[in-house]
Amino acid sequence: MKKILIAVTLILLLLTITNPSIKRFKDFVGSNSYRGLRRTNNLILFSYYTNNEEKKYLGVLFNFFDVTKQSVKKQYDSYLPDTTSSNIDINKRMSDSEFNKEFDKAVKKTGIK
């Protein structure tokens, strides 16, 4: 139990120490001034930042991650199969085995295992 408490304390300490500053955010964005750059939330372990382009970033472990809703959506859309393709007929009736074959083909196209 004591080892777990020490490990958790060290992780929290690491996150606290490596919470990036607004200066690091300015360097990350490549801006020459602080105009338009804001730390919207400082939660001690990590922080949220915005720039004048209204993009939102999560700052943690001296790194920044774009968490703007469109950015996150685009990231996960690449995993979804293309349902706009003309080879998909939603009105077609098929047996279970035909459906399973089509489903397997779609999964193989996405590369998901």
N, C-alpha and C positions, 0 to 999 in steps of 0.2 A: 504494500500500500504506500509505503514511504517513497519507493522508487517511482511510482506513478505520479505522486504529488510533485516530486522533483522534476520529472519530465514535463508535466503540464506547466509548471512554473517557468521552466526554461523556454518552452515554446511561446508562452505569453510574453516573456521578456524579449525574446527574439523579435516577435511581431511588433512590440512597442518600440524597440530601438530602431527597427528598419521601416517604420512608418515614414514615407517620403514627405519632404517639406515642399512648400510652394516653390522654392528655388529649384529643386529637382524637377518639379512639374514644368517650370518655365524652360529649363534645359531640354526636357523631353519633347515639348511642343516645338521648340526651336524659335521661341520668341525673344526679341531683344528687350522687351519691357514687360511689366506685370499687368499692363492694361488688358482688361477682358479676362484675365485668369483669376479664378476664385477657388478656394477650398470651401465647398459647400457644407461638408460635414467632417469633423475630425472625431473619429470614434476611438482614439488612442491606439488601437491595434491596426487600423487601416483608415483611409480617408477617401472621400469623394471629391472630385474636382470637375470644374467645367471651364471651357474656354469660350472665346467670343463667337465661335461657330456653333455654340449650343451642344457640343458633344460632351458626353459625360464619361468620366474615367474613374476607375477604382485604383487607388494607390496602395500597394501592399508589398512588403519585402523589397523596397527600393525600385519597384516596377510599377508600370501603369497599364491598365487593361481597358479598352474601349467597351463601355457597357451601355452605349446608346441603343435604344430599342431596335432601330433598323439594323444596326450592326450585328446585334445578337441574332435577329431573325434571319439575316442573310447567311450567317455562319451555319445555322441548323437547317436551312432550306436545302443545302447541298446534299444532305443525307436522305431527302425525300425523293421518291420516284417521280418521274415526269408524268403527271396525269393529264397534261394537255396534249399528249401525243395522239396522232390520228389513228394509231393502231389499237387503241382501247375503245371498245364498243360497250358502253354501259348498259345498253338495252338488250344485248345478246344474252340469251339463256344458255346455260351450260351445266353439264353434270358436275358432280363433286370432283371427279378425277380431272376433268378439263380445267376446272377452276384451280385446282392444286398445281397443275402444270403451268398455267398462266402466272399464278402467284410466285412459283419458284423462279420463273423467268424474270419477273419484275425484281425479285430480291437479288438475283445474281447481277442484274444491271446496276444496282446500287452499290454492290461490293460489301454489303453488310453480311456478316457471318452469324 
